[in-house]
Amino acid sequence: MSDIKVRGPKGCAKTLSFSGESYSVDKRGLFTVPYEAWEQLQRHGFVVDGADDEAASAVDPADQVAAEVTAAVEAVEAEKAAAAGSAQS
């Protein structure tokens, strides 16, 4: 497939790695990467060049990670509580 230009989230490093290859940011702050990298980069807050920056930045990647960690902790605590409840029965 072809390459695409993406912009990293605020505070993004000037290089990234995908599938063993390194990519550097250009003068405009864009990375040119293989299309195959898009799905993974999107999960980390990258947006396609020309995307609406306001909509793209609506979800802060740090907030998303915090929510995922909170959900994981709550799931573990619920499992422990359920196990403790069944052990007392």
PyMOL Python script that loads the backbone (N, CA, C, O; Angstrom):
from pymol import cmd

cmd.read_pdbstr("""\
ATOM      1  N   MET A   1       0.834  -1.188   0.000  1.00  0.00           N
ATOM      2  CA  MET A   1       0.000   0.000   0.000  1.00  0.00           C
ATOM      3  C   MET A   1       0.873   1.244   0.000  1.00  0.00           C
ATOM      4  O   MET A   1       2.102   1.163  -0.023  1.00  0.00           O
ATOM      5  N   SER A   2       0.222   2.383   0.026  1.00  0.00           N
ATOM      6  CA  SER A   2       0.953   3.638  -0.046  1.00  0.00           C
ATOM      7  C   SER A   2       1.244   4.195   1.343  1.00  0.00           C
ATOM      8  O   SER A   2       0.775   3.671   2.353  1.00  0.00           O
ATOM      9  N   ASP A   3       2.016   5.249   1.368  1.00  0.00           N
ATOM     10  CA  ASP A   3       2.346   5.922   2.614  1.00  0.00           C
ATOM     11  C   ASP A   3       1.303   6.980   2.930  1.00  0.00           C
ATOM     12  O   ASP A   3       0.608   7.472   2.042  1.00  0.00           O
ATOM     13  N   ILE A   4       1.203   7.324   4.214  1.00  0.00           N
ATOM     14  CA  ILE A   4       0.319   8.406   4.641  1.00  0.00           C
ATOM     15  C   ILE A   4       1.108   9.337   5.543  1.00  0.00           C
ATOM     16  O   ILE A   4       2.124   8.951   6.121  1.00  0.00           O
ATOM     17  N   LYS A   5       0.626  10.574   5.658  1.00  0.00           N
ATOM     18  CA  LYS A   5       1.250  11.558   6.536  1.00  0.00           C
ATOM     19  C   LYS A   5       0.388  11.694   7.777  1.00  0.00           C
ATOM     20  O   LYS A   5      -0.820  11.913   7.690  1.00  0.00           O
ATOM     21  N   VAL A   6       1.030  11.559   8.946  1.00  0.00           N
ATOM     22  CA  VAL A   6       0.313  11.654  10.210  1.00  0.00           C
ATOM     23  C   VAL A   6       1.008  12.642  11.132  1.00  0.00           C
ATOM     24  O   VAL A   6       2.213  12.874  11.030  1.00  0.00           O
ATOM     25  N   ARG A   7       0.223  13.218  12.035  1.00  0.00           N
ATOM     26  CA  ARG A   7       0.743  14.135  13.041  1.00  0.00           C
ATOM     27  C   ARG A   7       0.608  13.465  14.398  1.00  0.00           C
ATOM     28  O   ARG A   7      -0.442  12.910  14.721  1.00  0.00           O
ATOM     29  N   GLY A   8       1.678  13.518  15.196  1.00  0.00           N
ATOM     30  CA  GLY A   8       1.658  12.916  16.518  1.00  0.00           C
ATOM     31  C   GLY A   8       0.951  13.792  17.530  1.00  0.00           C
ATOM     32  O   GLY A   8       0.733  14.977  17.279  1.00  0.00           O
ATOM     33  N   PRO A   9       0.589  13.225  18.676  1.00  0.00           N
ATOM     34  CA  PRO A   9      -0.051  14.004  19.737  1.00  0.00           C
ATOM     35  C   PRO A   9       0.941  14.986  20.354  1.00  0.00           C
ATOM     36  O   PRO A   9       2.146  14.886  20.125  1.00  0.00           O
ATOM     37  N   LYS A  10       0.431  15.927  21.132  1.00  0.00           N
ATOM     38  CA  LYS A  10       1.306  16.899  21.804  1.00  0.00           C
ATOM     39  C   LYS A  10       2.342  16.152  22.622  1.00  0.00           C
ATOM     40  O   LYS A  10       2.028  15.178  23.306  1.00  0.00           O
ATOM     41  N   GLY A  11       3.586  16.621  22.544  1.00  0.00           N
ATOM     42  CA  GLY A  11       4.659  16.007  23.307  1.00  0.00           C
ATOM     43  C   GLY A  11       5.263  14.780  22.654  1.00  0.00           C
ATOM     44  O   GLY A  11       6.101  14.106  23.253  1.00  0.00           O
ATOM     45  N   CYS A  12       4.850  14.483  21.441  1.00  0.00           N
ATOM     46  CA  CYS A  12       5.343  13.312  20.726  1.00  0.00           C
ATOM     47  C   CYS A  12       6.829  13.473  20.395  1.00  0.00           C
ATOM     48  O   CYS A  12       7.298  14.573  20.105  1.00  0.00           O
ATOM     49  N   ALA A  13       7.546  12.375  20.444  1.00  0.00           N
ATOM     50  CA  ALA A  13       8.966  12.379  20.070  1.00  0.00           C
ATOM     51  C   ALA A  13       9.115  12.736  18.591  1.00  0.00           C
ATOM     52  O   ALA A  13       8.136  12.755  17.845  1.00  0.00           O
ATOM     53  N   LYS A  14      10.324  13.012  18.185  1.00  0.00           N
ATOM     54  CA  LYS A  14      10.580  13.387  16.797  1.00  0.00           C
ATOM     55  C   LYS A  14      10.841  12.185  15.904  1.00  0.00           C
ATOM     56  O   LYS A  14      11.039  12.339  14.699  1.00  0.00           O
ATOM     57  N   THR A  15      10.844  10.986  16.487  1.00  0.00           N
ATOM     58  CA  THR A  15      10.970   9.758  15.705  1.00  0.00           C
ATOM     59  C   THR A  15       9.974   8.741  16.238  1.00  0.00           C
ATOM     60  O   THR A  15       9.542   8.813  17.388  1.00  0.00           O
ATOM     61  N   LEU A  16       9.621   7.800  15.387  1.00  0.00           N
ATOM     62  CA  LEU A  16       8.782   6.683  15.803  1.00  0.00           C
ATOM     63  C   LEU A  16       9.251   5.448  15.082  1.00  0.00           C
ATOM     64  O   LEU A  16       9.950   5.525  14.072  1.00  0.00           O
ATOM     65  N   SER A  17       8.864   4.320  15.604  1.00  0.00           N
ATOM     66  CA  SER A  17       9.275   3.052  15.022  1.00  0.00           C
ATOM     67  C   SER A  17       8.042   2.217  14.739  1.00  0.00           C
ATOM     68  O   SER A  17       7.123   2.146  15.555  1.00  0.00           O
ATOM     69  N   PHE A  18       8.030   1.585  13.575  1.00  0.00           N
ATOM     70  CA  PHE A  18       6.947   0.681  13.221  1.00  0.00           C
ATOM     71  C   PHE A  18       7.542  -0.465  12.431  1.00  0.00           C
ATOM     72  O   PHE A  18       8.237  -0.253  11.437  1.00  0.00           O
ATOM     73  N   SER A  19       7.271  -1.664  12.870  1.00  0.00           N
ATOM     74  CA  SER A  19       7.689  -2.868  12.165  1.00  0.00           C
ATOM     75  C   SER A  19       9.202  -2.874  11.894  1.00  0.00           C
ATOM     76  O   SER A  19       9.656  -3.276  10.824  1.00  0.00           O
ATOM     77  N   GLY A  20       9.965  -2.415  12.898  1.00  0.00           N
ATOM     78  CA  GLY A  20      11.418  -2.439  12.780  1.00  0.00           C
ATOM     79  C   GLY A  20      12.029  -1.287  12.013  1.00  0.00           C
ATOM     80  O   GLY A  20      13.252  -1.224  11.887  1.00  0.00           O
ATOM     81  N   GLU A  21      11.233  -0.385  11.502  1.00  0.00           N
ATOM     82  CA  GLU A  21      11.723   0.773  10.749  1.00  0.00           C
ATOM     83  C   GLU A  21      11.511   2.043  11.565  1.00  0.00           C
ATOM     84  O   GLU A  21      10.513   2.165  12.276  1.00  0.00           O
ATOM     85  N   SER A  22      12.447   2.990  11.467  1.00  0.00           N
ATOM     86  CA  SER A  22      12.318   4.269  12.156  1.00  0.00           C
ATOM     87  C   SER A  22      11.862   5.343  11.172  1.00  0.00           C
ATOM     88  O   SER A  22      12.256   5.349  10.006  1.00  0.00           O
ATOM     89  N   TYR A  23      11.029   6.245  11.667  1.00  0.00           N
ATOM     90  CA  TYR A  23      10.503   7.348  10.858  1.00  0.00           C
ATOM     91  C   TYR A  23      10.699   8.636  11.624  1.00  0.00           C
ATOM     92  O   TYR A  23      10.417   8.699  12.821  1.00  0.00           O
ATOM     93  N   SER A  24      11.186   9.676  10.940  1.00  0.00           N
ATOM     94  CA  SER A  24      11.437  10.967  11.567  1.00  0.00           C
ATOM     95  C   SER A  24      10.390  11.980  11.135  1.00  0.00           C
ATOM     96  O   SER A  24       9.819  11.891  10.048  1.00  0.00           O
ATOM     97  N   VAL A  25      10.155  12.945  12.014  1.00  0.00           N
ATOM     98  CA  VAL A  25       9.209  14.007  11.736  1.00  0.00           C
ATOM     99  C   VAL A  25       9.831  14.960  10.705  1.00  0.00           C
ATOM    100  O   VAL A  25      11.042  15.184  10.719  1.00  0.00           O
ATOM    101  N   ASP A  26       9.015  15.513   9.824  1.00  0.00           N
ATOM    102  CA  ASP A  26       9.522  16.471   8.841  1.00  0.00           C
ATOM    103  C   ASP A  26       9.399  17.896   9.380  1.00  0.00           C
ATOM    104  O   ASP A  26       9.011  18.094  10.531  1.00  0.00           O
ATOM    105  N   LYS A  27       9.728  18.887   8.550  1.00  0.00           N
ATOM    106  CA  LYS A  27       9.700  20.294   8.965  1.00  0.00           C
ATOM    107  C   LYS A  27       8.312  20.767   9.377  1.00  0.00           C
ATOM    108  O   LYS A  27       8.181  21.697  10.173  1.00  0.00           O
ATOM    109  N   ARG A  28       7.282  20.131   8.839  1.00  0.00           N
ATOM    110  CA  ARG A  28       5.901  20.513   9.158  1.00  0.00           C
ATOM    111  C   ARG A  28       5.355  19.761  10.373  1.00  0.00           C
ATOM    112  O   ARG A  28       4.204  19.960  10.762  1.00  0.00           O
ATOM    113  N   GLY A  29       6.180  18.897  10.971  1.00  0.00           N
ATOM    114  CA  GLY A  29       5.734  18.137  12.132  1.00  0.00           C
ATOM    115  C   GLY A  29       4.980  16.871  11.770  1.00  0.00           C
ATOM    116  O   GLY A  29       4.221  16.344  12.583  1.00  0.00           O
ATOM    117  N   LEU A  30       5.187  16.374  10.543  1.00  0.00           N
ATOM    118  CA  LEU A  30       4.476  15.189  10.062  1.00  0.00           C
ATOM    119  C   LEU A  30       5.430  14.012   9.896  1.00  0.00           C
ATOM    120  O   LEU A  30       6.609  14.177   9.584  1.00  0.00           O
ATOM    121  N   PHE A  31       4.889  12.835  10.112  1.00  0.00           N
ATOM    122  CA  PHE A  31       5.598  11.592   9.841  1.00  0.00           C
ATOM    123  C   PHE A  31       5.001  10.986   8.577  1.00  0.00           C
ATOM    124  O   PHE A  31       3.780  10.966   8.425  1.00  0.00           O
ATOM    125  N   THR A  32       5.834  10.494   7.675  1.00  0.00           N
ATOM    126  CA  THR A  32       5.361   9.747   6.517  1.00  0.00           C
ATOM    127  C   THR A  32       5.616   8.279   6.823  1.00  0.00           C
ATOM    128  O   THR A  32       6.759   7.833   6.919  1.00  0.00           O
ATOM    129  N   VAL A  33       4.516   7.536   6.972  1.00  0.00           N
ATOM    130  CA  VAL A  33       4.599   6.133   7.392  1.00  0.00           C
ATOM    131  C   VAL A  33       3.767   5.263   6.455  1.00  0.00           C
ATOM    132  O   VAL A  33       2.909   5.774   5.736  1.00  0.00           O
ATOM    133  N   PRO A  34       4.014   3.944   6.458  1.00  0.00           N
ATOM    134  CA  PRO A  34       3.193   3.051   5.650  1.00  0.00           C
ATOM    135  C   PRO A  34       1.747   3.054   6.167  1.00  0.00           C
ATOM    136  O   PRO A  34       1.504   3.200   7.366  1.00  0.00           O
ATOM    137  N   TYR A  35       0.821   2.895   5.268  1.00  0.00           N
ATOM    138  CA  TYR A  35      -0.594   2.881   5.642  1.00  0.00           C
ATOM    139  C   TYR A  35      -0.862   1.829   6.718  1.00  0.00           C
ATOM    140  O   TYR A  35      -1.726   2.021   7.575  1.00  0.00           O
ATOM    141  N   GLU A  36      -0.132   0.729   6.676  1.00  0.00           N
ATOM    142  CA  GLU A  36      -0.332  -0.354   7.635  1.00  0.00           C
ATOM    143  C   GLU A  36      -0.101   0.097   9.076  1.00  0.00           C
ATOM    144  O   GLU A  36      -0.610  -0.531  10.004  1.00  0.00           O
ATOM    145  N   ALA A  37       0.656   1.171   9.278  1.00  0.00           N
ATOM    146  CA  ALA A  37       0.954   1.667  10.621  1.00  0.00           C
ATOM    147  C   ALA A  37      -0.204   2.459  11.210  1.00  0.00           C
ATOM    148  O   ALA A  37      -0.247   2.680  12.420  1.00  0.00           O
ATOM    149  N   TRP A  38      -1.131   2.883  10.384  1.00  0.00           N
ATOM    150  CA  TRP A  38      -2.181   3.798  10.817  1.00  0.00           C
ATOM    151  C   TRP A  38      -2.991   3.285  12.004  1.00  0.00           C
ATOM    152  O   TRP A  38      -3.213   4.039  12.952  1.00  0.00           O
ATOM    153  N   GLU A  39      -3.431   2.054  11.987  1.00  0.00           N
ATOM    154  CA  GLU A  39      -4.285   1.538  13.058  1.00  0.00           C
ATOM    155  C   GLU A  39      -3.589   1.642  14.417  1.00  0.00           C
ATOM    156  O   GLU A  39      -4.194   2.075  15.398  1.00  0.00           O
ATOM    157  N   GLN A  40      -2.330   1.248  14.470  1.00  0.00           N
ATOM    158  CA  GLN A  40      -1.599   1.321  15.735  1.00  0.00           C
ATOM    159  C   GLN A  40      -1.318   2.759  16.143  1.00  0.00           C
ATOM    160  O   GLN A  40      -1.442   3.102  17.319  1.00  0.00           O
ATOM    161  N   LEU A  41      -0.944   3.599  15.197  1.00  0.00           N
ATOM    162  CA  LEU A  41      -0.638   4.991  15.528  1.00  0.00           C
ATOM    163  C   LEU A  41      -1.882   5.729  16.016  1.00  0.00           C
ATOM    164  O   LEU A  41      -1.794   6.564  16.916  1.00  0.00           O
ATOM    165  N   GLN A  42      -3.020   5.430  15.437  1.00  0.00           N
ATOM    166  CA  GLN A  42      -4.272   6.068  15.836  1.00  0.00           C
ATOM    167  C   GLN A  42      -4.555   5.790  17.314  1.00  0.00           C
ATOM    168  O   GLN A  42      -5.042   6.666  18.028  1.00  0.00           O
ATOM    169  N   ARG A  43      -4.256   4.591  17.766  1.00  0.00           N
ATOM    170  CA  ARG A  43      -4.467   4.228  19.171  1.00  0.00           C
ATOM    171  C   ARG A  43      -3.625   5.074  20.121  1.00  0.00           C
ATOM    172  O   ARG A  43      -3.951   5.214  21.300  1.00  0.00           O
ATOM    173  N   HIS A  44      -2.546   5.633  19.597  1.00  0.00           N
ATOM    174  CA  HIS A  44      -1.639   6.433  20.419  1.00  0.00           C
ATOM    175  C   HIS A  44      -1.839   7.935  20.212  1.00  0.00           C
ATOM    176  O   HIS A  44      -1.002   8.735  20.631  1.00  0.00           O
ATOM    177  N   GLY A  45      -2.929   8.315  19.576  1.00  0.00           N
ATOM    178  CA  GLY A  45      -3.249   9.733  19.450  1.00  0.00           C
ATOM    179  C   GLY A  45      -2.797  10.410  18.173  1.00  0.00           C
ATOM    180  O   GLY A  45      -2.919  11.629  18.054  1.00  0.00           O
ATOM    181  N   PHE A  46      -2.278   9.658  17.213  1.00  0.00           N
ATOM    182  CA  PHE A  46      -1.878  10.256  15.944  1.00  0.00           C
ATOM    183  C   PHE A  46      -3.114  10.547  15.096  1.00  0.00           C
ATOM    184  O   PHE A  46      -4.126   9.853  15.190  1.00  0.00           O
ATOM    185  N   VAL A  47      -3.012  11.585  14.269  1.00  0.00           N
ATOM    186  CA  VAL A  47      -4.097  11.928  13.352  1.00  0.00           C
ATOM    187  C   VAL A  47      -3.524  12.058  11.946  1.00  0.00           C
ATOM    188  O   VAL A  47      -2.351  12.387  11.768  1.00  0.00           O
ATOM    189  N   VAL A  48      -4.357  11.798  10.963  1.00  0.00           N
ATOM    190  CA  VAL A  48      -3.952  11.947   9.569  1.00  0.00           C
ATOM    191  C   VAL A  48      -3.830  13.432   9.263  1.00  0.00           C
ATOM    192  O   VAL A  48      -4.662  14.225   9.702  1.00  0.00           O
ATOM    193  N   ASP A  49      -2.811  13.811   8.524  1.00  0.00           N
ATOM    194  CA  ASP A  49      -2.626  15.212   8.152  1.00  0.00           C
ATOM    195  C   ASP A  49      -3.886  15.729   7.475  1.00  0.00           C
ATOM    196  O   ASP A  49      -4.417  15.103   6.558  1.00  0.00           O
ATOM    197  N   GLY A  50      -4.349  16.859   7.933  1.00  0.00           N
ATOM    198  CA  GLY A  50      -5.563  17.444   7.369  1.00  0.00           C
ATOM    199  C   GLY A  50      -6.802  17.111   8.169  1.00  0.00           C
ATOM    200  O   GLY A  50      -7.869  17.669   7.913  1.00  0.00           O
ATOM    201  N   ALA A  51      -6.684  16.195   9.153  1.00  0.00           N
ATOM    202  CA  ALA A  51      -7.830  15.860   9.993  1.00  0.00           C
ATOM    203  C   ALA A  51      -8.153  17.059  10.870  1.00  0.00           C
ATOM    204  O   ALA A  51      -7.278  17.870  11.173  1.00  0.00           O
ATOM    205  N   ASP A  52      -9.388  17.165  11.269  1.00  0.00           N
ATOM    206  CA  ASP A  52      -9.830  18.247  12.133  1.00  0.00           C
ATOM    207  C   ASP A  52      -9.110  18.127  13.475  1.00  0.00           C
ATOM    208  O   ASP A  52      -9.380  17.202  14.240  1.00  0.00           O
ATOM    209  N   ASP A  53      -8.190  19.060  13.766  1.00  0.00           N
ATOM    210  CA  ASP A  53      -7.389  18.971  14.988  1.00  0.00           C
ATOM    211  C   ASP A  53      -8.245  19.006  16.243  1.00  0.00           C
ATOM    212  O   ASP A  53      -7.925  18.328  17.219  1.00  0.00           O
ATOM    213  N   GLU A  54      -9.328  19.781  16.243  1.00  0.00           N
ATOM    214  CA  GLU A  54     -10.176  19.849  17.440  1.00  0.00           C
ATOM    215  C   GLU A  54     -10.831  18.507  17.713  1.00  0.00           C
ATOM    216  O   GLU A  54     -10.845  18.043  18.854  1.00  0.00           O
ATOM    217  N   ALA A  55     -11.370  17.883  16.686  1.00  0.00           N
ATOM    218  CA  ALA A  55     -12.016  16.578  16.859  1.00  0.00           C
ATOM    219  C   ALA A  55     -10.980  15.514  17.199  1.00  0.00           C
ATOM    220  O   ALA A  55     -11.239  14.626  18.011  1.00  0.00           O
ATOM    221  N   ALA A  56      -9.817  15.604  16.583  1.00  0.00           N
ATOM    222  CA  ALA A  56      -8.782  14.600  16.812  1.00  0.00           C
ATOM    223  C   ALA A  56      -8.230  14.678  18.228  1.00  0.00           C
ATOM    224  O   ALA A  56      -7.838  13.661  18.799  1.00  0.00           O
ATOM    225  N   SER A  57      -8.196  15.871  18.792  1.00  0.00           N
ATOM    226  CA  SER A  57      -7.628  16.009  20.126  1.00  0.00           C
ATOM    227  C   SER A  57      -8.693  15.956  21.215  1.00  0.00           C
ATOM    228  O   SER A  57      -8.394  16.226  22.378  1.00  0.00           O
ATOM    229  N   ALA A  58      -9.922  15.615  20.863  1.00  0.00           N
ATOM    230  CA  ALA A  58     -11.006  15.582  21.842  1.00  0.00           C
ATOM    231  C   ALA A  58     -10.714  14.580  22.954  1.00  0.00           C
ATOM    232  O   ALA A  58     -11.084  14.813  24.105  1.00  0.00           O
ATOM    233  N   VAL A  59     -10.064  13.486  22.632  1.00  0.00           N
ATOM    234  CA  VAL A  59      -9.714  12.489  23.640  1.00  0.00           C
ATOM    235  C   VAL A  59      -8.206  12.534  23.833  1.00  0.00           C
ATOM    236  O   VAL A  59      -7.438  12.195  22.932  1.00  0.00           O
ATOM    237  N   ASP A  60      -7.801  12.955  25.012  1.00  0.00           N
ATOM    238  CA  ASP A  60      -6.384  13.006  25.347  1.00  0.00           C
ATOM    239  C   ASP A  60      -5.894  11.576  25.561  1.00  0.00           C
ATOM    240  O   ASP A  60      -6.486  10.837  26.348  1.00  0.00           O
ATOM    241  N   PRO A  61      -4.823  11.173  24.874  1.00  0.00           N
ATOM    242  CA  PRO A  61      -4.335   9.802  25.032  1.00  0.00           C
ATOM    243  C   PRO A  61      -4.029   9.447  26.490  1.00  0.00           C
ATOM    244  O   PRO A  61      -4.236   8.305  26.898  1.00  0.00           O
ATOM    245  N   ALA A  62      -3.544  10.398  27.272  1.00  0.00           N
ATOM    246  CA  ALA A  62      -3.261  10.120  28.683  1.00  0.00           C
ATOM    247  C   ALA A  62      -4.552   9.814  29.434  1.00  0.00           C
ATOM    248  O   ALA A  62      -4.575   8.936  30.297  1.00  0.00           O
ATOM    249  N   ASP A  63      -5.626  10.534  29.111  1.00  0.00           N
ATOM    250  CA  ASP A  63      -6.911  10.264  29.745  1.00  0.00           C
ATOM    251  C   ASP A  63      -7.423   8.878  29.362  1.00  0.00           C
ATOM    252  O   ASP A  63      -7.999   8.167  30.186  1.00  0.00           O
ATOM    253  N   GLN A  64      -7.208   8.506  28.110  1.00  0.00           N
ATOM    254  CA  GLN A  64      -7.657   7.207  27.645  1.00  0.00           C
ATOM    255  C   GLN A  64      -6.910   6.090  28.378  1.00  0.00           C
ATOM    256  O   GLN A  64      -7.516   5.104  28.797  1.00  0.00           O
ATOM    257  N   VAL A  65      -5.600   6.248  28.529  1.00  0.00           N
ATOM    258  CA  VAL A  65      -4.800   5.246  29.239  1.00  0.00           C
ATOM    259  C   VAL A  65      -5.241   5.174  30.699  1.00  0.00           C
ATOM    260  O   VAL A  65      -5.378   4.083  31.251  1.00  0.00           O
ATOM    261  N   ALA A  66      -5.463   6.328  31.326  1.00  0.00           N
ATOM    262  CA  ALA A  66      -5.904   6.350  32.724  1.00  0.00           C
ATOM    263  C   ALA A  66      -7.238   5.630  32.876  1.00  0.00           C
ATOM    264  O   ALA A  66      -7.434   4.892  33.842  1.00  0.00           O
ATOM    265  N   ALA A  67      -8.151   5.833  31.942  1.00  0.00           N
ATOM    266  CA  ALA A  67      -9.448   5.166  32.006  1.00  0.00           C
ATOM    267  C   ALA A  67      -9.294   3.654  31.847  1.00  0.00           C
ATOM    268  O   ALA A  67      -9.974   2.886  32.527  1.00  0.00           O
ATOM    269  N   GLU A  68      -8.407   3.229  30.955  1.00  0.00           N
ATOM    270  CA  GLU A  68      -8.190   1.803  30.756  1.00  0.00           C
ATOM    271  C   GLU A  68      -7.575   1.156  32.004  1.00  0.00           C
ATOM    272  O   GLU A  68      -7.957   0.049  32.383  1.00  0.00           O
ATOM    273  N   VAL A  69      -6.630   1.846  32.635  1.00  0.00           N
ATOM    274  CA  VAL A  69      -6.004   1.320  33.848  1.00  0.00           C
ATOM    275  C   VAL A  69      -7.032   1.245  34.974  1.00  0.00           C
ATOM    276  O   VAL A  69      -7.091   0.251  35.697  1.00  0.00           O
ATOM    277  N   THR A  70      -7.834   2.283  35.122  1.00  0.00           N
ATOM    278  CA  THR A  70      -8.869   2.300  36.153  1.00  0.00           C
ATOM    279  C   THR A  70      -9.835   1.140  35.957  1.00  0.00           C
ATOM    280  O   THR A  70     -10.196   0.459  36.917  1.00  0.00           O
ATOM    281  N   ALA A  71     -10.252   0.917  34.721  1.00  0.00           N
ATOM    282  CA  ALA A  71     -11.176  -0.183  34.437  1.00  0.00           C
ATOM    283  C   ALA A  71     -10.540  -1.534  34.771  1.00  0.00           C
ATOM    284  O   ALA A  71     -11.206  -2.421  35.305  1.00  0.00           O
ATOM    285  N   ALA A  72      -9.267  -1.687  34.460  1.00  0.00           N
ATOM    286  CA  ALA A  72      -8.571  -2.948  34.752  1.00  0.00           C
ATOM    287  C   ALA A  72      -8.465  -3.175  36.259  1.00  0.00           C
ATOM    288  O   ALA A  72      -8.676  -4.288  36.740  1.00  0.00           O
ATOM    289  N   VAL A  73      -8.137  -2.117  36.998  1.00  0.00           N
ATOM    290  CA  VAL A  73      -8.033  -2.236  38.457  1.00  0.00           C
ATOM    291  C   VAL A  73      -9.388  -2.587  39.057  1.00  0.00           C
ATOM    292  O   VAL A  73      -9.479  -3.446  39.933  1.00  0.00           O
ATOM    293  N   GLU A  74     -10.437  -1.924  38.587  1.00  0.00           N
ATOM    294  CA  GLU A  74     -11.778  -2.203  39.098  1.00  0.00           C
ATOM    295  C   GLU A  74     -12.189  -3.643  38.808  1.00  0.00           C
ATOM    296  O   GLU A  74     -12.848  -4.277  39.632  1.00  0.00           O
ATOM    297  N   ALA A  75     -11.810  -4.159  37.656  1.00  0.00           N
ATOM    298  CA  ALA A  75     -12.140  -5.542  37.307  1.00  0.00           C
ATOM    299  C   ALA A  75     -11.431  -6.518  38.240  1.00  0.00           C
ATOM    300  O   ALA A  75     -12.025  -7.500  38.685  1.00  0.00           O
ATOM    301  N   VAL A  76     -10.164  -6.249  38.535  1.00  0.00           N
ATOM    302  CA  VAL A  76      -9.403  -7.121  39.444  1.00  0.00           C
ATOM    303  C   VAL A  76     -10.001  -7.066  40.848  1.00  0.00           C
ATOM    304  O   VAL A  76     -10.152  -8.097  41.504  1.00  0.00           O
ATOM    305  N   GLU A  77     -10.342  -5.857  41.305  1.00  0.00           N
ATOM    306  CA  GLU A  77     -10.941  -5.723  42.635  1.00  0.00           C
ATOM    307  C   GLU A  77     -12.287  -6.443  42.713  1.00  0.00           C
ATOM    308  O   GLU A  77     -12.606  -7.052  43.735  1.00  0.00           O
ATOM    309  N   ALA A  78     -13.068  -6.378  41.653  1.00  0.00           N
ATOM    310  CA  ALA A  78     -14.356  -7.075  41.630  1.00  0.00           C
ATOM    311  C   ALA A  78     -14.153  -8.593  41.684  1.00  0.00           C
ATOM    312  O   ALA A  78     -14.898  -9.297  42.367  1.00  0.00           O
ATOM    313  N   GLU A  79     -13.154  -9.087  40.970  1.00  0.00           N
ATOM    314  CA  GLU A  79     -12.844 -10.521  41.005  1.00  0.00           C
ATOM    315  C   GLU A  79     -12.413 -10.963  42.396  1.00  0.00           C
ATOM    316  O   GLU A  79     -12.823 -12.020  42.875  1.00  0.00           O
ATOM    317  N   LYS A  80     -11.575 -10.140  43.050  1.00  0.00           N
ATOM    318  CA  LYS A  80     -11.133 -10.468  44.410  1.00  0.00           C
ATOM    319  C   LYS A  80     -12.317 -10.488  45.377  1.00  0.00           C
ATOM    320  O   LYS A  80     -12.425 -11.379  46.220  1.00  0.00           O
ATOM    321  N   ALA A  81     -13.199  -9.504  45.249  1.00  0.00           N
ATOM    322  CA  ALA A  81     -14.373  -9.430  46.126  1.00  0.00           C
ATOM    323  C   ALA A  81     -15.272 -10.637  45.901  1.00  0.00           C
ATOM    324  O   ALA A  81     -15.792 -11.205  46.862  1.00  0.00           O
ATOM    325  N   ALA A  82     -15.462 -11.036  44.654  1.00  0.00           N
ATOM    326  CA  ALA A  82     -16.294 -12.194  44.347  1.00  0.00           C
ATOM    327  C   ALA A  82     -15.669 -13.467  44.906  1.00  0.00           C
ATOM    328  O   ALA A  82     -16.370 -14.327  45.439  1.00  0.00           O
ATOM    329  N   ALA A  83     -14.354 -13.584  44.783  1.00  0.00           N
ATOM    330  CA  ALA A  83     -13.661 -14.768  45.292  1.00  0.00           C
ATOM    331  C   ALA A  83     -13.738 -14.806  46.819  1.00  0.00           C
ATOM    332  O   ALA A  83     -13.925 -15.875  47.400  1.00  0.00           O
ATOM    333  N   ALA A  84     -13.597 -13.667  47.464  1.00  0.00           N
ATOM    334  CA  ALA A  84     -13.676 -13.618  48.928  1.00  0.00           C
ATOM    335  C   ALA A  84     -15.082 -13.950  49.390  1.00  0.00           C
ATOM    336  O   ALA A  84     -15.259 -14.617  50.410  1.00  0.00           O
ATOM    337  N   GLY A  85     -16.092 -13.490  48.646  1.00  0.00           N
ATOM    338  CA  GLY A  85     -17.477 -13.781  48.994  1.00  0.00           C
ATOM    339  C   GLY A  85     -17.800 -15.247  48.849  1.00  0.00           C
ATOM    340  O   GLY A  85     -18.520 -15.796  49.683  1.00  0.00           O
ATOM    341  N   SER A  86     -17.296 -15.902  47.823  1.00  0.00           N
ATOM    342  CA  SER A  86     -17.584 -17.324  47.630  1.00  0.00           C
ATOM    343  C   SER A  86     -16.782 -18.182  48.603  1.00  0.00           C
ATOM    344  O   SER A  86     -17.202 -19.291  48.930  1.00  0.00           O
ATOM    345  N   ALA A  87     -15.640 -17.692  49.071  1.00  0.00           N
ATOM    346  CA  ALA A  87     -14.836 -18.433  50.040  1.00  0.00           C
ATOM    347  C   ALA A  87     -15.508 -18.425  51.419  1.00  0.00           C
ATOM    348  O   ALA A  87     -15.345 -19.361  52.202  1.00  0.00           O
ATOM    349  N   GLN A  88     -16.258 -17.369  51.703  1.00  0.00           N
ATOM    350  CA  GLN A  88     -16.942 -17.268  52.989  1.00  0.00           C
ATOM    351  C   GLN A  88     -18.213 -18.102  53.019  1.00  0.00           C
ATOM    352  O   GLN A  88     -18.717 -18.419  54.096  1.00  0.00           O
ATOM    353  N   SER A  89     -18.729 -18.455  51.876  1.00  0.00           N
ATOM    354  CA  SER A  89     -19.983 -19.222  51.799  1.00  0.00           C
ATOM    355  C   SER A  89     -19.806 -20.661  52.170  1.00  0.00           C
ATOM    356  O   SER A  89     -20.770 -21.426  52.151  1.00  0.00           O
TER     357      SER A  89
END
""", "prot")
cmd.dss("prot")
cmd.show_as("cartoon", "prot")
cmd.util.cbc("prot")
cmd.orient("prot")
